[in-house]
Amino acid sequence: MTITEHGEADFRYGATYGGINRSDDVIFVQISAMNTRTVDQKKALYRRIAELLGDEPGIRADDLFINLVEGTRENWSLGRGLAQYA
């Protein structure tokens, strides 16, 4: 997991991109995973993340932008220059 915080001067986002009204409290979540999940599983994941972050710490669903980046098994190296999943 990587968490990066940006100051207001160093962070630009579309406050109404996609027809969603975001505040300055917007959070971008990017998940890297293998391409193994169905569309329905992905939708359920997004809903659950929004639900949990809405409960604690109280993030508005409109301020949550999730990006799932998928790759195939041969695109992962966990170290030592090896493709452990290939």
Secondary structure, DSSP 8 states (H G I E B T S, - for coil): -------GGG----TTGGG----TT-EEEEEEEES---HHHHHHHHHHHHHHHHHTT---GGGEEEEEEEE-GGG---BTTB-TT-
